[in-house]
Amino acid sequence: MFDTTLGWAWGRQHPLASAARILIYAVVLVVFCGPLLAIFTGAFDRSNDPSRMSLFPSNPTLVNFQVAADQGLWRFFMNSLFITGGGLLLQVTVSVFAGYALARKRFRGQAFVLVAILATMMISDEVIAIPLSLVLNDLPLLGVSLRGSLLGMIVPLGAWGFSIFVISEFMKEIPAELEEAARVDGAGELRIFLQVILPLCRPALGVITIFGFNMVWDQYLLPLIVAETPDNYPIGVGLSMLRTNPEIGPGPLLAGALVAMLPSLIVYLAFQRTFLSGLVAGAVKG
């Protein structure tokens, strides 16, 4: 007999205890996996009656994807890919440089900068919606407007306090002796950053990539502020249009939801190892 992480002993047990454990497992499985299975089966079910939703398609079909495509699903999907790709690339770049400066350098006002970055995580999107709309309509110094463009949805996502904080805290744990040894060998600042510090941050990069991807991919309020026509909507806003259309049943909506889920799943599977190693590294530090 041995104990599990939850404190439940495996081995020779009373039949009632084993039955209770199996029941709890079944309830947890239904609660967490039931909705996902319902989305998957509903996307391939011809039935348009939401009251007859089941875990197995009674009349399998692909017509739901065709209806969703006729409503602009793939245009919304490509917009989301472009916004997420550009926003995530910009966000990771800004995070690693800002994190490096906060973790490995000393300058006046460093504490204030860190507090300001953390403060941005405590302000909801609704609070900054109007100021952000004014700034995007007339960029300071440049005098140009990003309203009605996909670029206007990318630039505001370039800096995220969570990513900067994670990468900064991870870089602080890298031994300073590695930098000193590189400088003795004649390495410059940029080379130290790219060839010494950054390769050691792969676990943290996996963490901020997964969380950053989900944050950008799930944006809803920002596209409503920037976009002026449905042609620029990402898939999240596009699905809300399908939901409010009385002529569209639940089948096409679930088909669109299934398509919207796939990129997040692919990104997680691609960065699973670095993500888990980053979590473990963060748990054992100190």
C-alpha positions in Angstrom: 0.0 0.0 0.0 1.2 3.5 -0.8 -0.2 7.1 -0.6 -1.0 9.3 -3.5 -0.4 13.0 -3.7 -4.0 13.6 -2.6 -3.5 11.5 0.5 -5.6 8.5 -0.7 -4.0 5.2 -0.1 -3.8 2.6 -2.9 -3.9 -1.0 -2.1 -6.1 -3.2 0.0 -9.0 -1.0 1.0 -12.6 -1.3 2.1 -14.9 -1.7 -0.9 -16.9 1.5 0.0 -13.7 3.5 0.0 -12.7 2.3 -3.4 -16.2 3.0 -4.7 -16.1 6.5 -3.3 -12.7 7.2 -4.9 -14.0 6.0 -8.3 -17.1 8.1 -7.9 -15.0 11.2 -7.2 -12.8 10.5 -10.2 -15.9 10.1 -12.4 -17.4 13.4 -11.2 -14.1 15.3 -11.8 -13.8 13.7 -15.2 -17.3 14.7 -16.2 -17.0 18.3 -14.8 -13.7 19.0 -16.6 -14.0 16.9 -19.8 -17.8 16.9 -20.3 -18.0 20.4 -21.8 -15.0 19.7 -24.1 -16.6 16.5 -25.3 -19.9 18.2 -25.8 -18.3 20.9 -28.0 -16.5 18.2 -30.1 -19.6 16.1 -30.7 -21.9 19.1 -31.2 -19.6 20.5 -33.9 -20.2 17.3 -35.9 -24.0 16.9 -35.1 -26.6 18.0 -37.6 -29.1 18.7 -34.9 -30.0 22.4 -34.4 -31.9 21.9 -31.2 -29.8 23.0 -28.2 -32.1 21.1 -25.8 -31.0 17.8 -27.5 -27.3 18.3 -26.9 -25.6 14.9 -26.2 -22.1 13.6 -25.8 -22.4 11.6 -29.0 -23.5 13.0 -32.4 -26.8 11.5 -33.4 -26.5 12.5 -37.0 -22.8 13.1 -37.9 -22.1 15.8 -40.5 -19.5 18.4 -41.6 -22.2 20.9 -42.6 -21.7 23.0 -39.4 -18.1 23.8 -40.5 -19.4 24.9 -43.9 -22.1 27.1 -42.4 -19.5 28.7 -40.1 -17.1 29.2 -43.0 -19.8 31.0 -45.0 -20.2 33.4 -42.0 -16.5 34.3 -42.2 -15.0 31.8 -39.7 -11.7 31.3 -41.6 -11.3 35.0 -42.1 -11.6 35.5 -38.4 -9.2 32.6 -37.8 -6.5 34.1 -40.1 -6.9 37.5 -38.4 -6.4 35.8 -35.0 -3.3 34.0 -36.3 -1.8 37.3 -37.6 -2.6 39.2 -34.5 -1.4 36.5 -32.1 1.8 35.8 -34.1 2.8 39.5 -34.2 1.7 40.3 -30.7 3.4 37.3 -29.2 6.6 37.9 -31.0 6.6 41.6 -29.9 5.6 40.6 -26.3 8.3 38.0 -25.9 11.0 40.3 -27.3 10.1 43.2 -25.0 9.8 40.8 -22.0 13.3 39.3 -22.4 15.0 42.7 -22.9 13.0 44.3 -20.0 13.5 41.3 -17.8 17.3 41.3 -18.5 17.5 45.0 -17.6 15.6 44.6 -14.4 17.3 41.4 -13.3 21.0 41.9 -14.3 21.4 45.7 -14.2 21.3 48.4 -11.5 19.9 51.9 -12.3 18.1 54.7 -10.6 14.4 54.2 -10.3 14.6 50.5 -10.8 12.2 49.7 -8.0 9.7 52.3 -9.3 9.9 50.7 -12.8 9.2 47.3 -11.3 6.3 48.6 -9.3 4.8 50.3 -12.3 5.1 47.1 -14.3 3.4 45.1 -11.6 0.7 47.8 -11.3 -0.4 47.3 -14.9 -1.4 43.7 -13.9 -3.9 45.1 -11.4 -5.8 47.4 -13.8 -8.6 45.7 -15.7 -9.0 46.2 -19.5 -12.3 48.0 -19.0 -10.6 50.8 -17.0 -8.1 51.6 -19.8 -10.5 51.0 -22.7 -11.2 54.8 -23.2 -7.6 56.0 -22.8 -6.3 53.3 -25.0 -8.9 54.2 -27.7 -7.8 57.8 -27.6 -4.1 56.9 -27.8 -4.6 54.5 -30.7 -6.7 57.1 -32.6 -3.8 59.6 -32.4 -0.4 58.1 -31.5 1.7 60.6 -29.5 4.6 62.2 -31.5 3.7 60.2 -34.6 0.2 61.7 -35.2 -1.1 58.6 -36.9 -4.1 56.5 -36.2 -4.1 52.7 -35.8 -7.9 52.4 -35.6 -9.3 50.0 -38.1 -6.1 48.1 -38.6 -4.7 44.8 -37.4 -1.6 46.6 -36.3 -3.6 48.5 -33.8 -4.4 45.2 -32.1 -0.8 44.1 -32.0 1.0 47.2 -30.6 -0.9 47.4 -27.3 0.0 43.7 -26.6 3.7 44.3 -26.9 4.3 44.6 -23.2 2.7 42.4 -20.5 3.6 42.8 -16.9 3.2 39.1 -16.2 5.7 38.0 -18.8 8.2 40.7 -17.7 7.9 39.7 -14.1 8.3 35.9 -14.8 11.4 36.3 -17.0 12.9 38.9 -14.7 12.6 36.6 -11.6 14.0 33.7 -13.5 17.0 35.7 -14.7 17.8 36.8 -11.2 18.6 33.2 -10.3 21.3 32.8 -13.0 24.7 32.9 -11.3 26.6 36.1 -11.9 29.8 34.1 -12.3 28.7 33.0 -15.7 28.6 36.6 -16.9 31.9 37.4 -15.3 33.5 34.4 -17.0 32.1 35.5 -20.4 33.4 39.0 -19.9 36.9 37.6 -19.1 36.7 35.7 -22.4 36.0 39.0 -24.2 32.3 38.7 -24.8 30.3 41.9 -25.2 27.0 42.8 -23.6 24.8 41.6 -26.5 26.8 38.3 -26.8 26.4 37.6 -23.1 22.7 38.2 -23.3 22.1 36.1 -26.5 24.6 33.2 -25.8 24.8 33.0 -22.0 21.6 34.3 -20.4 18.9 33.7 -22.9 19.7 29.9 -23.5 19.4 29.3 -19.8 15.9 30.9 -19.8 14.2 28.3 -22.0 11.9 27.1 -19.2 10.7 30.6 -18.5 10.4 31.3 -22.2 8.1 28.3 -22.5 5.9 29.6 -19.6 5.5 33.1 -21.1 5.0 31.8 -24.6 2.0 29.6 -23.5 0.4 32.2 -21.2 1.2 35.0 -23.7 -0.4 33.1 -26.6 -3.6 32.4 -24.6 -3.7 36.0 -23.5 -3.4 37.4 -27.0 -5.6 34.7 -28.6 -8.5 35.4 -26.2 -8.5 39.1 -26.7 -12.1 40.4 -26.9 -12.3 44.0 -25.7 -9.3 45.3 -27.6 -10.6 44.2 -31.1 -13.9 45.9 -30.3 -12.0 49.1 -29.6 -9.7 49.0 -32.7 -11.7 47.3 -35.4 -14.1 49.4 -37.4 -15.5 46.6 -39.7 -16.1 42.9 -39.1 -13.4 42.1 -41.6 -10.8 42.8 -38.9 -12.4 40.8 -36.2 -10.5 37.9 -34.6 -12.1 34.6 -34.0 -13.3 35.4 -30.4 -15.4 38.4 -31.6 -16.4 36.5 -34.7 -17.9 33.7 -32.6 -19.9 36.3 -30.6 -21.4 37.4 -33.9 -22.4 33.8 -34.7 -23.9 33.5 -31.3 -26.1 36.6 -31.8 -27.3 35.6 -35.2 -30.8 34.0 -34.8 -30.4 32.1 -38.1 -27.3 30.3 -36.9 -27.9 27.2 -34.7 -25.6 25.8 -32.0 -23.9 23.5 -34.5 -21.9 26.1 -36.5 -21.1 28.0 -33.2 -19.7 24.8 -31.7 -17.7 24.1 -34.9 -16.2 27.6 -34.6 -15.4 27.0 -30.9 -13.7 23.8 -31.8 -11.5 25.5 -34.4 -10.7 28.3 -31.9 -9.5 25.7 -29.3 -7.1 23.9 -31.6 -4.2 26.5 -31.7 -4.0 26.8 -27.9 -3.9 23.0 -27.7 -1.1 22.8 -30.3 1.0 25.5 -28.6 0.7 23.8 -25.3 1.8 20.4 -26.7 4.7 22.1 -28.6 6.0 23.9 -25.4 4.9 21.3 -22.9 8.4 20.2 -21.8 9.7 23.7 -21.4 6.5 24.8 -19.7 6.6 22.0 -17.1 10.3 22.4 -16.5 9.7 26.1 -16.0 7.1 25.4 -13.4 9.3 22.9 -11.6 12.3 25.3 -11.7 10.1 28.0 -10.2 8.9 25.7 -7.4 12.4 24.5 -6.3 14.3 27.8 -6.5 15.2 29.2 -3.1 
